[in-house]
């Protein structure tokens, strides 16, 4: 039986809207996106906020030696990378970080018309297949 990978759709917003989405997701400028997401039981989660929360939790557990923690900390310390992740939002569907392909297909198709219209700059799609995900760079391992 073939593996069934789970998926995640991400949206990338212009920096001013990304900051607004983090502070006031109900702002009128975000209504087209937020209304569409609500119809799909989806909500955006700032990648920057998720990275910061991950690091805080790792610190609480005492996992600072973990390679993923060290890589994430290095990302957060780099101003250019912080800016990229400030503008990136993972879309959770029904509270799930990753979801079946059909849900991702439907969400991605619904979002396509918003790309380039001033709210969403671009979309990306990710899956749980280890072969298609970047491994922790060697400098953060061991």
C-alpha positions in Angstrom: 0.0 0.0 0.0 1.4 3.4 -0.9 2.0 6.0 1.8 -0.6 8.7 2.1 1.1 12.0 2.8 -0.7 14.9 4.5 -0.5 18.4 3.2 -0.3 22.0 4.2 -1.0 25.2 2.1 0.7 28.4 3.0 0.0 32.0 1.9 2.5 34.8 1.7 1.2 38.3 2.3 2.8 41.7 1.7 4.6 42.8 4.8 2.1 45.5 5.9 -0.8 43.0 5.6 1.3 40.3 7.3 1.8 42.5 10.3 -1.9 43.4 10.3 -2.8 39.7 10.1 -0.8 39.0 13.2 -2.2 41.9 15.1 -5.8 42.3 13.8 -6.9 39.5 11.6 -10.4 40.9 11.5 -9.2 44.1 9.8 -11.2 45.1 6.7 -8.2 44.8 4.4 -7.9 41.1 5.2 -11.7 40.3 4.8 -11.4 38.6 1.4 -8.8 36.2 2.7 -10.4 35.6 6.1 -13.9 35.1 4.7 -12.5 32.5 2.2 -10.6 30.8 5.0 -13.6 30.7 7.2 -15.6 28.9 4.5 -12.9 26.2 4.5 -12.7 26.0 8.3 -9.1 27.3 7.9 -7.1 29.8 9.8 -3.7 31.3 9.2 -0.8 30.8 11.6 2.1 33.1 11.3 5.3 31.1 10.6 7.3 33.7 12.6 4.9 33.2 15.6 5.0 29.4 15.2 8.8 29.5 15.2 9.0 31.7 18.3 6.5 29.5 20.1 8.4 26.3 19.1 11.7 27.8 20.5 10.0 29.0 23.7 8.6 25.5 24.3 12.0 23.9 23.5 13.6 26.2 26.1 10.9 25.3 28.6 11.7 21.6 28.1 15.5 22.2 28.1 15.9 21.0 24.5 18.3 23.7 23.3 20.7 21.1 22.0 18.1 19.8 19.6 19.2 20.4 16.0 15.8 21.8 14.9 15.8 24.2 17.8 19.3 25.5 16.9 18.3 25.9 13.2 15.1 27.7 14.1 17.0 30.0 16.5 19.5 30.8 13.8 16.6 31.6 11.4 15.0 33.9 14.0 18.3 35.7 14.5 18.7 36.5 10.8 16.7 39.7 10.0 16.2 38.8 6.3 14.9 35.3 7.3 12.6 36.8 10.0 11.1 39.1 7.3 10.4 36.1 5.0 8.7 34.1 7.9 6.8 37.2 9.0 5.0 37.2 5.7 4.4 33.4 5.6 1.2 31.9 7.1 0.6 28.2 7.4 -3.1 27.4 6.9 -4.6 25.1 9.5 -7.8 23.3 8.4 -10.2 22.1 11.1 -7.4 22.8 13.6 -4.9 20.5 11.9 -1.4 21.6 10.8 -1.5 19.0 8.0 -4.5 17.5 6.3 -5.6 15.2 3.5 -4.7 16.0 -0.1 -8.4 16.6 -1.0 -8.7 19.4 1.6 -5.4 21.0 0.5 -6.5 20.8 -3.2 -9.8 22.5 -2.4 -8.2 25.2 -0.3 -5.5 25.9 -2.9 -8.0 26.1 -5.7 -10.2 28.6 -3.7 -7.1 30.7 -2.9 -5.7 31.0 -6.4 -8.0 33.9 -7.5 -6.6 36.0 -4.6 -3.0 35.6 -5.7 -1.6 38.8 -7.1 -4.7 40.8 -6.1 -3.0 42.8 -3.4 -3.8 40.5 -0.5 -2.0 37.2 -1.3 1.4 37.5 -3.0 1.9 33.7 -3.5 0.9 30.3 -2.4 3.0 27.2 -1.6 2.2 23.7 -0.7 4.1 21.3 1.5 3.6 17.6 2.4 4.8 15.2 5.1 6.9 13.1 2.8 10.5 13.3 4.2 11.9 13.0 0.7 10.4 16.4 -0.3 11.3 18.3 2.9 14.6 20.0 3.6 16.6 18.3 6.3 18.2 20.2 9.1 21.4 21.6 7.7 24.6 19.8 8.9 25.9 22.7 10.8 23.0 22.4 13.3 23.3 18.6 13.7 25.7 17.1 16.2 
